[in-house]
Amino acid sequence: MDPIIVADRLGKSYGPRVALRDVSFAIAPGEVIGLLGPNGSGKSTLLRILAGYLPPSVGQVRLAGLDVVREAFAVHQRIGYVPEDAPLYDGMRVAEFLRFMARIKGLRQVAAARAVGAAIEALSLGAMREAPIFRLSRGYRQRVAIAQALLGDPPVLLLDEPTNALDAFQVIGVRELISGFAGRRTVIVASHVLAEIGRMATRTMMLVDGRLLTQDAMALAAAAAPRLRVRAAGSVEAVRACLAAVAGVREVELAADGSFRVAAAPRPGLEPDLAAALVGAGFALSELAPEAADLEAVFLDLTRARRAAA
């Protein structure tokens, strides 16, 4: 299947400041992509370029086969875009605003009404349909912003920090909505929150200082040396030394909760060997369990390596 988005050697400069450097990637239809990076890493700049609202200084992007600079109008008809702190017309009511946005997107009266109804249902905005936008909570304002992005059923959604400043229940709702798009729409979600990206995305790209460090952090995390969580009673240094002496163990760290995090080369029998070493040395073993792939560890490793090389 051909990719729906292809970026080739993108760069963007604002005078002397370089926001993006040599960014290239491809995204298949139906992927939910997490774009992860700290504030100021270039995420918003990249989304604006993909949306056709900001031209790159160098490089090219094609979306659904269209050049986002030369064919920007056609690109706009194929995307739904929610910038960070999306501007809304506070003087309008929710349904009124969505009807207005539907007409701007070129939907005729019947199609616009149908699209507005579907967006209101998808974002659970029925109770707020006639509410003035200026009276909405932050969570409902974000839902309205996402609802307008869905108008016209675009195949691509670009969402910049969609859970920013939401409460826990609102975050869960938005996260479930975005996860549900997998396979039906192509979504790029920009965020600096690792935990949220890990729960929403089918693939995670990492951007730091304007450079794309990886197109698939989840695969890197899964392929990384296995990490085990170990709890054993005894002297910290003695337990650490015992674990470090087992064949294949690369690193032993003491975690804040008092357990040990063990990184090791993958091999059969690693866990039984760790247990046998501890018990044989007289330590009371209470826990030995594998840890899930860790996006945070990958992110820290990549950023350290990048900054060490700079």
CORLINUR-V927593 format. One record per residue. N is the residue number from 1. SS is DSSP state (2 for helix, 1 for strand, 0 for the rest). PHI is phi in whole degrees, -180 to 180 (NA if undefined). NEAR is the number of other C-alpha atoms within 10 Angstrom. Layout:
# CORLINUR-V927593
n/ss/phi/near
N/SS/PHI/NEAR
N/SS/PHI/NEAR
This chain:
# CORLINUR-V927593
n/ss/phi/near
1/0/NA/5
2/0/-68/11
3/1/-65/16
4/1/-90/19
5/1/-130/19
6/1/-132/20
7/1/-110/19
8/1/-126/15
9/1/53/15
10/1/-71/22
11/1/-143/23
12/1/-144/23
13/1/-124/14
14/1/-112/9
15/0/63/7
16/0/-78/6
17/1/-89/8
18/1/-96/14
19/1/-94/21
20/1/-135/26
21/1/-133/19
22/1/51/15
23/1/-94/19
24/1/-135/17
25/1/-168/16
26/1/-136/14
27/1/-129/20
28/1/-85/15
29/0/-58/19
30/0/87/18
31/0/-77/22
32/1/-107/28
33/1/-101/24
34/1/-91/28
35/1/-107/27
36/1/-105/26
37/0/179/25
38/0/-68/15
39/0/-57/12
40/0/86/14
41/0/-84/20
42/0/109/22
43/2/-61/26
44/2/-65/20
45/2/-60/21
46/2/-64/24
47/2/-63/22
48/2/-64/17
49/2/-67/20
50/2/-61/29
51/0/-79/25
52/0/83/23
53/0/-96/16
54/0/-142/16
55/0/-76/22
56/0/-73/22
57/0/-73/14
58/1/-143/14
59/1/90/16
60/1/-146/20
61/1/-127/25
62/1/-119/20
63/1/-124/24
64/0/54/18
65/0/82/14
66/1/-104/17
67/1/-75/17
68/0/-71/24
69/0/-92/19
70/0/-74/11
71/0/-123/14
72/2/-60/18
73/2/-62/13
74/2/-66/15
75/2/-64/23
76/2/-59/19
77/0/-75/15
78/0/-111/17
79/1/-126/24
80/1/-118/24
81/1/-125/25
82/1/-123/25
83/0/-72/17
84/0/-64/17
85/0/53/15
86/0/-56/15
87/0/-73/11
88/0/-125/16
89/0/-86/12
90/0/-62/14
91/0/-78/12
92/0/-95/16
93/1/-87/19
94/2/-57/28
95/2/-64/23
96/2/-61/18
97/2/-62/21
98/2/-67/26
99/2/-63/22
100/2/-60/16
101/2/-67/18
102/2/-64/24
103/2/-69/16
104/2/-60/11
105/0/-78/15
106/0/91/12
107/0/-79/18
108/0/-77/12
109/2/-55/12
110/2/-67/9
111/2/-64/15
112/2/-64/22
113/2/-62/17
114/2/-66/16
115/2/-65/22
116/2/-64/26
117/2/-60/19
118/2/-66/16
119/2/-67/25
120/2/-63/23
121/2/-68/12
122/2/-62/15
123/0/-102/19
124/0/53/16
125/0/-105/19
126/2/-56/15
127/2/-70/8
128/2/-108/17
129/0/-53/18
130/0/-104/14
131/0/-78/16
132/1/-64/17
133/2/-61/22
134/2/-65/14
135/2/-94/13
136/0/-77/16
137/0/-70/11
138/2/-57/15
139/2/-63/20
140/2/-70/19
141/2/-62/20
142/2/-68/25
143/2/-63/23
144/2/-64/28
145/2/-61/24
146/2/-70/25
147/2/-59/25
148/2/-66/24
149/2/-69/23
150/2/-82/25
151/0/-61/26
152/0/86/23
153/0/52/16
154/0/-70/16
155/0/-76/19
156/1/-127/29
157/1/-118/24
158/1/-120/23
159/1/-122/26
160/1/-102/22
161/0/51/20
162/0/-67/25
163/0/-104/24
164/0/-60/16
165/0/69/13
166/0/-86/16
167/0/-80/11
168/2/-60/9
169/2/-68/10
170/2/-66/17
171/2/-61/17
172/2/-61/15
173/2/-62/15
174/2/-65/20
175/2/-62/18
176/2/-66/13
177/2/-62/14
178/2/-65/22
179/2/-60/16
180/0/-69/13
181/0/-78/17
182/0/-54/18
183/0/88/14
184/0/-107/13
185/0/-136/18
186/1/-91/22
187/1/-129/28
188/1/-117/25
189/1/-114/25
190/1/-92/29
191/1/-160/24
192/0/-105/20
193/0/-100/15
194/2/-60/18
195/2/-62/12
196/2/-67/17
197/2/-60/23
198/2/-61/19
199/2/-87/14
200/2/-99/22
201/0/-90/22
202/0/-89/18
203/1/-154/19
204/1/-125/26
205/1/-101/21
206/1/-118/25
207/1/-121/27
208/1/-138/23
209/0/53/20
210/0/80/23
211/1/-111/20
212/1/-83/21
213/1/-83/19
214/1/-159/18
215/0/-92/20
216/0/-151/15
217/2/-66/25
218/2/-65/20
219/2/-66/15
220/2/-63/18
221/2/-64/18
222/2/-68/14
223/2/-87/11
224/0/-65/17
225/0/-54/18
226/1/-59/20
227/1/-116/23
228/1/-122/21
229/1/-101/18
230/1/-127/23
231/1/-123/19
232/1/-149/21
233/1/-81/13
234/0/150/14
235/0/-59/10
236/2/-56/14
237/2/-67/10
238/2/-69/13
239/2/-64/21
240/2/-59/20
241/2/-65/12
242/2/-63/17
243/2/-66/22
244/2/-64/19
245/0/-81/12
246/0/-74/18
247/0/-57/13
248/0/96/14
249/1/-73/19
250/1/-103/15
251/1/-156/16
252/1/-131/21
253/1/-118/14
254/1/-90/16
255/0/-84/11
256/0/-63/7
257/0/-86/7
258/0/91/12
259/0/-86/18
260/1/-107/24
261/1/-106/21
262/1/-112/24
263/1/-103/19
264/1/-148/20
265/0/-68/15
266/0/-66/14
267/0/-161/10
268/0/-65/8
269/0/82/8
270/2/-62/18
271/2/-64/15
272/2/-60/10
273/2/-68/14
274/2/-63/23
275/2/-62/21
276/2/-64/15
277/2/-64/17
278/2/-68/21
279/2/-65/13
280/2/-64/11
281/0/-88/12
282/0/91/13
283/0/-89/19
284/1/-82/14
285/1/-88/16
286/1/-112/10
287/1/-156/13
288/1/-151/19
289/1/-144/12
290/1/-71/13
291/0/-103/12
292/0/-66/11
293/0/-52/20
294/0/-113/19
295/2/-62/20
296/2/-63/15
297/2/-63/14
298/2/-63/20
299/2/-60/22
300/2/-66/11
301/2/-62/11
302/2/-67/18
303/2/-69/18
304/2/-63/12
305/2/-65/12
306/2/-65/14
307/2/-74/10
308/2/-69/8
309/2/-83/7
310/0/-71/6
